[in-house]
Amino acid sequence: MVGEGFAVRVDGGTLAAVQTGEGLPVVFLHAGVGDKRMWESQMAAVAEDGWHAIAYDRRGYGETVSADVPFSHLDDLDAVLRALDIHAAVIVGCSLGGGLAVDFALRYPGRILGLVLIGTSITGSPWSSTEAEAQIEAAEEDAFERGDLDMLNRVQAHEWLDGPRAPSGRVGGAARALFLDMNARALSKPGLAHEEQAPEAWSRVSTIGAPTMLLVGDQDFTALIDRHDHLSEEMPNAFAAVLEGVAHLPSIERPDLVNSLLLEFLDAIEGVDDGEEEAEQD
C-alpha cells in the first residue's frame, strides 16, 4: 500500500489508516466491498499533484479491528480527521463510502472543501432492479443464506466489479484479484450489530452546497445510475459524468480515467480557494 501507515484509536477498536503527500487534505472512503487499497492509484496521483492523501479501513473492513460495541462511522471519520489535526477536507467516497461522505457533509457543512461521489449510496434513497439485476441479487441472497462465503464473494465480484448486466469475469487480472481479496477480508470478519445509523439524507441532498463531482459507471446497477441523475439535478454545485464501459469500482477498473477526472476537479477547487484568498487580500 502506498504511503505511511498509522492507527487511530476509537472506542472499542483501532482504525488502520495510511497517508501520503503534503498539502490540502483529500480523504478517501472505500466501498462496502473494498478497503483502503482500492484507492492506491488515486492516492499516489493526488500526492504527486501536491495534495495530502488519506485513506482508512472502516470498522468491519481491511486491517481495522473492532469489538462489537456501539459506534458511528461519522464519529470514526471525525476521529481520523482530528488525529491528523484536519478541520476541512475534500472527501472522495465510493458506494457506502460516498454515503458516509454525504452524511458527514450534512452534519458538518463547514468542513467540506469538496465532494467526489462515485456510484454513491444515499441514506433513505429508493432502489429498484431490472429482471437481470434481480436474478443476480437472488444468487447473492442464496449464497449468503447458505453461508457460502466463497460463492458470495464471486457473486459480488460479478455484481460490483463486472456489473450486474455484464458477463461474469468481464474484469480480470489485478483488479479482480484485489476485489476478491478485499471483499474476502470483509466477509470473514465478525459482524458488528451496534452501528448507529445516520439520519435519512435523500430528502436533504439539495442543501449540500460544496463543489461536488458525481461519477457513475454505465455498467453499474440501474438504480445507481438513476440516483446519479437525480443527484445531478438536486445538488446545486454538482458536475456529473457517466463513465463508459465501467461498473461500480472505476478506481480499480479504470484508475487512469478516475485519476484524470479527480485531478481536474482538485485543480478547480484549488483555483477557487486561491481566488478567494486574493479577493480577501484586496
RODO-2510 file (C-alpha; in nm, 4 decimals, decimal comma):
residues 282
     n   res          X          Y          Z
     1     m     0,0000     0,0000     0,0000
     2     v     0,1348     0,3419    -0,0960
     3     g     0,2125     0,5842     0,1860
     4     e     0,2828     0,5772     0,5580
     5     g     0,0599     0,3627     0,7770
     6     f    -0,0832     0,4893     1,1036
     7     a    -0,3504     0,3847     1,3512
     8     v    -0,6375     0,5768     1,5087
     9     r    -0,7757     0,4516     1,8391
    10     v    -1,1519     0,4701     1,8746
    11     d    -1,3962     0,3305     2,1294
    12     g    -1,3683    -0,0477     2,1064
    13     g    -1,1201    -0,0603     1,8223
    14     t    -0,8327     0,0683     1,6125
    15     l    -0,8729     0,2095     1,2613
    16     a    -0,5951     0,1180     1,0176
    17     a    -0,5046     0,4164     0,8014
    18     v    -0,2472     0,5375     0,5501
    19     q    -0,1374     0,8810     0,4328
    20     t     0,0960     1,0243     0,1711
    21     g     0,1855     1,3665     0,0337
    22     e     0,1555     1,7200     0,1653
    23     g    -0,0917     1,9981     0,1064
    24     l    -0,4683     2,0318     0,1369
    25     p    -0,6212     1,7029     0,2576
    26     v    -0,8107     1,4565     0,0402
    27     v    -0,9784     1,1751     0,2365
    28     f    -1,0761     0,8555     0,0539
    29     l    -1,3676     0,6415     0,1797
    30     h    -1,3893     0,2893     0,0386
    31     a    -1,6867     0,0916    -0,0906
    32     g    -1,8674    -0,1767     0,1075
    33     v    -1,6933    -0,4463    -0,0981
    34     g    -1,3461    -0,2969    -0,0635
    35     d    -1,0976    -0,1386     0,1732
    36     k    -0,8412     0,1413     0,1626
    37     r    -0,6374    -0,0433    -0,1030
    38     m    -0,8958     0,0412    -0,3694
    39     w    -0,7619     0,3982    -0,3658
    40     e    -0,3896     0,3265    -0,4016
    41     s    -0,3586     0,4683    -0,7538
    42     q    -0,5642     0,7771    -0,6700
    43     m    -0,3661     0,8468    -0,3525
    44     a    -0,0372     0,8326    -0,5420
    45     a    -0,1732     1,0630    -0,8129
    46     v    -0,3068     1,3331    -0,5805
    47     a     0,0049     1,3226    -0,3602
    48     e     0,2232     1,3767    -0,6663
    49     d    -0,0020     1,6712    -0,7583
    50     g     0,0562     1,8414    -0,4231
    51     w    -0,2233     1,7126    -0,2005
    52     h    -0,2269     1,5234     0,1299
    53     a    -0,3999     1,1871     0,0642
    54     i    -0,5538     0,9878     0,3495
    55     a    -0,7450     0,6585     0,3477
    56     y    -0,8522     0,4201     0,6215
    57     d    -1,0375     0,0935     0,6698
    58     r    -1,3760     0,1412     0,8317
    59     r    -1,4887    -0,0968     1,1047
    60     g    -1,5598    -0,4369     0,9544
    61     y    -1,3034    -0,3986     0,6738
    62     g    -0,9378    -0,4482     0,5912
    63     e    -0,6891    -0,4232     0,8742
    64     t    -0,9150    -0,2356     1,1154
    65     v    -1,0104    -0,4230     1,4325
    66     s    -1,3181    -0,3569     1,6440
    67     a    -1,5169    -0,5190     1,9197
    68     d    -1,8926    -0,5418     1,8713
    69     v    -1,9698    -0,2174     2,0540
    70     p    -2,1906     0,0804     1,9712
    71     f    -2,0181     0,3011     1,7142
    72     s    -2,0793     0,5572     1,4443
    73     h    -1,8955     0,5740     1,1114
    74     l    -1,9434     0,9515     1,1281
    75     d    -1,7657     0,9676     1,4638
    76     d    -1,4886     0,7413     1,3332
    77     l    -1,4297     0,9672     1,0317
    78     d    -1,4198     1,2654     1,2658
    79     a    -1,1643     1,0794     1,4803
    80     v    -0,9375     1,0224     1,1779
    81     l    -0,9514     1,3908     1,0849
    82     r    -0,8873     1,5009     1,4426
    83     a    -0,5920     1,2626     1,4737
    84     l    -0,4302     1,4497     1,1839
    85     d    -0,5474     1,7919     1,3053
    86     i    -0,7575     1,8376     0,9897
    87     h    -1,0557     2,0699     1,0116
    88     a    -1,1752     2,0619     0,6487
    89     a    -1,1012     1,8285     0,3577
    90     v    -1,2027     1,7131     0,0138
    91     i    -1,3799     1,3804     0,0653
    92     v    -1,3842     1,1129    -0,2046
    93     g    -1,6259     0,8246    -0,1489
    94     c    -1,7436     0,5245    -0,3471
    95     s    -2,0704     0,3421    -0,2737
    96     l    -2,1119     0,3199     0,1066
    97     g    -1,8081     0,5457     0,1357
    98     g    -1,9923     0,8048    -0,0695
    99     g    -2,2927     0,7712     0,1577
   100     l    -2,0696     0,8406     0,4566
   101     a    -1,9244     1,1444     0,2785
   102     v    -2,2765     1,2795     0,2200
   103     d    -2,3767     1,2167     0,5823
   104     f    -2,0617     1,3962     0,7006
   105     a    -2,1295     1,6913     0,4686
   106     l    -2,4826     1,7226     0,6055
   107     r    -2,3615     1,7143     0,9668
   108     y    -2,0519     1,9320     0,9180
   109     p    -2,1059     2,1508     0,6098
   110     g    -1,8237     2,3861     0,7036
   111     r    -1,5689     2,1057     0,6992
   112     i    -1,6129     2,0091     0,3337
   113     l    -1,3837     2,1608     0,0694
   114     g    -1,5381     1,9401    -0,1985
   115     l    -1,7000     1,6017    -0,2586
   116     v    -1,6358     1,3295    -0,5139
   117     l    -1,9134     1,0691    -0,5084
   118     i    -1,8782     0,7516    -0,7164
   119     g    -2,1790     0,5199    -0,7533
   120     t    -2,2776     0,6631    -0,4217
   121     s    -2,5016     0,5295    -0,1509
   122     i    -2,7504     0,7768    -0,0007
   123     t    -2,9323     0,7046     0,3243
   124     g    -3,3040     0,6655     0,2522
   125     s    -3,2761     0,6541    -0,1275
   126     p    -3,5071     0,4283    -0,3348
   127     w    -3,3929     0,1050    -0,5007
   128     s    -3,5425    -0,0915    -0,7879
   129     s    -3,3945    -0,3667    -1,0048
   130     t    -3,4296    -0,4866    -1,3616
   131     e    -3,5038    -0,8555    -1,4193
   132     a    -3,1368    -0,9332    -1,4869
   133     e    -3,0301    -0,7441    -1,1759
   134     a    -3,2920    -0,9202    -0,9637
   135     q    -3,1533    -1,2577    -1,0720
   136     i    -2,8017    -1,1811    -0,9523
   137     e    -2,9396    -1,0317    -0,6310
   138     a    -3,1238    -1,3603    -0,5743
   139     a    -2,7992    -1,5535    -0,6277
   140     e    -2,6289    -1,3286    -0,3736
   141     e    -2,9051    -1,3864    -0,1188
   142     d    -2,8884    -1,7631    -0,1735
   143     a    -2,5109    -1,7748    -0,1156
   144     f    -2,5488    -1,5603     0,1960
   145     e    -2,8252    -1,7769     0,3426
   146     r    -2,6184    -2,0929     0,2813
   147     g    -2,3140    -1,9330     0,4433
   148     d    -2,1039    -1,9997     0,1332
   149     l    -1,8636    -1,7073     0,1622
   150     d    -1,6519    -1,8099    -0,1350
   151     m    -1,9570    -1,8218    -0,3623
   152     l    -2,0862    -1,4976    -0,2126
   153     n    -1,7545    -1,3293    -0,2914
   154     r    -1,7660    -1,4495    -0,6516
   155     v    -2,1274    -1,3377    -0,6978
   156     q    -2,0465    -0,9966    -0,5544
   157     a    -1,7483    -0,9684    -0,7898
   158     h    -1,9942    -1,0202    -1,0750
   159     e    -2,2367    -0,7659    -0,9273
   160     w    -1,9985    -0,4877    -0,8398
   161     l    -1,6802    -0,5350    -1,0442
   162     d    -1,8166    -0,6729    -1,3727
   163     g    -2,1583    -0,5087    -1,3407
   164     p    -2,4915    -0,6856    -1,2873
   165     r    -2,5865    -0,6852    -1,6561
   166     a    -2,2379    -0,7727    -1,7855
   167     p    -2,0872    -1,1200    -1,8353
   168     s    -1,9249    -1,2668    -1,5249
   169     g    -1,5485    -1,2274    -1,5472
   170     r    -1,5628    -0,9154    -1,7652
   171     v    -1,2930    -0,7607    -1,5454
   172     g    -0,9919    -0,9808    -1,4774
   173     g    -0,6282    -0,9524    -1,3818
   174     a    -0,5026    -0,7482    -1,0891
   175     a    -0,8336    -0,5638    -1,0434
   176     r    -1,0245    -0,8888    -0,9908
   177     a    -0,7604    -1,0341    -0,7612
   178     l    -0,7712    -0,7189    -0,5499
   179     f    -1,1508    -0,7182    -0,5327
   180     l    -1,1667    -1,0824    -0,4248
   181     d    -0,9054    -1,0277    -0,1536
   182     m    -1,0597    -0,7067    -0,0174
   183     n    -1,4115    -0,8483    -0,0116
   184     a    -1,2991    -1,1842     0,1320
   185     r    -1,1474    -0,9995     0,4272
   186     a    -1,4700    -0,8100     0,4870
   187     l    -1,6871    -1,1213     0,4560
   188     s    -1,4701    -1,3144     0,7029
   189     k    -1,4847    -1,0528     0,9775
   190     p    -1,7265    -1,0912     1,2710
   191     g    -2,0482    -0,8969     1,2341
   192     l    -2,0945    -0,5626     1,4075
   193     a    -2,4510    -0,5326     1,5289
   194     h    -2,4386    -0,1965     1,7072
   195     e    -2,3725     0,0576     1,4357
   196     e    -2,5532     0,3873     1,4949
   197     q    -2,7366     0,4788     1,1756
   198     a    -2,7081     0,8273     1,0317
   199     p    -3,0272     1,0270     0,9692
   200     e    -3,2019     0,9988     0,6314
   201     a    -3,0154     1,2029     0,3681
   202     w    -3,2130     1,1534     0,0457
   203     s    -3,4514     1,4440     0,1050
   204     r    -3,1691     1,6793     0,2127
   205     v    -2,9052     1,6468    -0,0596
   206     s    -3,0144     1,9763    -0,2167
   207     t    -2,8788     2,1549     0,0924
   208     i    -2,5205     2,0437     0,0194
   209     g    -2,3563     2,3435    -0,1428
   210     a    -1,9985     2,2182    -0,1597
   211     p    -1,8413     2,1672    -0,5039
   212     t    -1,9241     1,8093    -0,5992
   213     m    -1,8202     1,5725    -0,8754
   214     l    -2,0636     1,2859    -0,9351
   215     l    -1,9378     0,9780    -1,1206
   216     v    -2,1131     0,6531    -1,2094
   217     g    -2,0283     0,3684    -1,4452
   218     d    -2,2735     0,2817    -1,7209
   219     q    -2,2369    -0,0883    -1,6262
   220     d    -2,3469    -0,0238    -1,2665
   221     f    -2,6910    -0,1034    -1,1245
   222     t    -2,9728     0,0864    -1,2934
   223     a    -3,0848     0,2268    -0,9568
   224     l    -2,7411     0,3811    -0,9039
   225     i    -2,7433     0,5407    -1,2486
   226     d    -3,0912     0,6812    -1,1776
   227     r    -2,9670     0,8067    -0,8394
   228     h    -2,6723     0,9747    -1,0111
   229     d    -2,9121     1,1583    -1,2444
   230     h    -3,1283     1,2693    -0,9508
   231     l    -2,8308     1,3992    -0,7531
   232     s    -2,7007     1,5904    -1,0552
   233     e    -3,0323     1,7779    -1,0629
   234     e    -3,0713     1,8247    -0,6872
   235     m    -2,7204     1,9208    -0,5747
   236     p    -2,6710     2,2897    -0,6594
   237     n    -2,2943     2,2852    -0,7201
   238     a    -2,2500     1,9448    -0,8846
   239     f    -2,0761     1,8302    -1,2004
   240     a    -2,1823     1,4842    -1,3228
   241     a    -2,0271     1,2337    -1,5637
   242     v    -2,1194     0,8801    -1,6692
   243     l    -1,8147     0,6605    -1,7278
   244     e    -1,8496     0,4342    -2,0293
   245     g    -1,7666     0,0662    -2,0042
   246     v    -1,7100     0,0506    -1,6276
   247     a    -1,9183    -0,0673    -1,3346
   248     h    -1,9229     0,0142    -0,9637
   249     l    -1,5494     0,0345    -0,8889
   250     p    -1,3833     0,2519    -1,1535
   251     s    -1,0954     0,3374    -0,9195
   252     i    -0,9534    -0,0125    -0,9723
   253     e    -1,1052    -0,0910    -1,3127
   254     r    -1,0035     0,2352    -1,4833
   255     p    -0,7673     0,4142    -1,2429
   256     d    -0,6253     0,6274    -1,5239
   257     l    -0,9672     0,7718    -1,6041
   258     v    -1,0607     0,8337    -1,2402
   259     n    -0,7218     0,9918    -1,1673
   260     s    -0,7574     1,2323    -1,4588
   261     l    -1,1071     1,3454    -1,3562
   262     l    -1,0111     1,3688    -0,9901
   263     l    -0,7057     1,5856    -1,0589
   264     e    -0,9103     1,8176    -1,2810
   265     f    -1,1663     1,8564    -1,0023
   266     l    -0,8996     1,9214    -0,7386
   267     d    -0,7283     2,1778    -0,9599
   268     a    -1,0610     2,3587    -0,9995
   269     i    -1,1146     2,3609    -0,6222
   270     e    -0,7632     2,4906    -0,5637
   271     g    -0,8251     2,7667    -0,8175
   272     v    -1,1415     2,8734    -0,6340
   273     d    -0,9565     2,8779    -0,2999
   274     d    -0,6711     3,0830    -0,4472
   275     g    -0,9202     3,3297    -0,5953
   276     e    -1,0973     3,3713    -0,2610
   277     e    -0,7654     3,4365    -0,0851
   278     e    -0,6711     3,7046    -0,3405
   279     a    -1,0142     3,8685    -0,3027
   280     e    -0,9717     3,8791     0,0760
   281     q    -0,6289     4,0425     0,0389
   282     d    -0,7694     4,3063    -0,1965
***
